[in-house]
Amino acid sequence: MIERLIEFSARRRGMVIGLVLAFATWGAWSMRQVPLDVLPDLSDTQVILYSRWDRSPDLIEEQLTYPIVTAMLGAPKVKAVRGISDFG
């Protein structure tokens, strides 16, 4: 089977080269038509926590944000911990 395919390709070199060029052109055209708008995110992994708590901002900071930040500081392989509370 392989021998016949090689023999066929050797006898019809022009057709094989033409098919390869046609498929290469088609592949290049197809790659230009694909809409790519995604870039890989190379930054460190982030955890974002959203919570709604209808209390004063001081209580949110003391009872929610601070305990989470201090717990994350003890996690292995953590490079940086940052806690931000947005109010309003």
C-alpha positions in Angstrom: 0.0 0.0 0.0 2.7 2.5 1.0 4.9 1.4 -1.9 2.1 2.1 -4.4 1.5 5.5 -2.8 5.2 6.4 -3.1 5.4 5.1 -6.6 2.3 7.2 -7.6 3.7 10.3 -6.0 7.1 9.8 -7.7 5.4 9.5 -11.1 3.2 12.5 -10.7 5.5 15.0 -9.0 3.8 18.0 -10.5 0.4 17.0 -9.2 1.7 16.3 -5.7 3.6 19.6 -5.5 0.5 21.4 -6.8 -1.7 19.7 -4.2 0.8 20.6 -1.4 0.9 24.2 -2.5 -2.9 24.4 -2.8 -3.3 23.0 0.7 -0.6 25.3 2.1 -2.3 28.3 0.5 -5.7 27.2 1.8 -4.2 26.8 5.4 -2.6 30.2 5.3 -5.9 31.8 4.1 -7.8 30.0 6.8 -5.5 31.2 9.6 -6.0 34.8 8.5 -9.8 34.4 8.6 -9.9 33.0 12.2 -10.8 35.9 14.6 -8.3 35.8 17.5 -9.0 38.2 20.2 -7.7 36.3 23.2 -4.3 36.8 24.8 -3.0 34.5 27.5 -3.0 35.8 31.0 0.6 35.4 32.3 0.0 37.1 35.6 -0.1 35.2 38.9 -3.3 33.5 40.0 -5.7 35.9 41.7 -8.7 35.2 43.9 -11.3 37.9 44.0 -14.0 37.7 46.6 -17.2 39.7 46.3 -19.6 39.8 49.2 -22.5 42.0 50.2 -22.9 42.7 53.9 -25.2 45.5 54.9 -23.2 46.6 57.9 -20.8 49.5 58.6 -17.5 49.6 56.7 -15.5 49.1 59.9 -17.3 45.8 60.6 -16.7 44.6 57.1 -13.0 45.3 57.4 -12.7 43.8 60.8 -14.9 40.7 60.4 -14.6 39.9 56.8 -11.5 41.3 55.0 -8.9 41.1 57.8 -9.6 37.4 58.7 -9.4 36.3 55.0 -6.2 38.2 54.4 -4.5 36.8 57.6 -5.6 33.3 56.7 -4.2 33.6 53.2 -0.8 34.8 54.5 -0.3 31.3 56.0 -1.0 29.4 52.7 2.0 27.7 51.1 3.6 29.2 48.0 1.8 32.5 48.3 3.9 35.4 47.0 1.7 38.4 47.9 -1.6 38.9 49.7 -3.6 42.1 49.3 -6.9 42.9 50.8 -9.1 45.7 49.6 -12.6 46.7 50.8 -14.7 48.8 48.5 -17.5 50.6 50.1 -20.5 52.4 48.5 
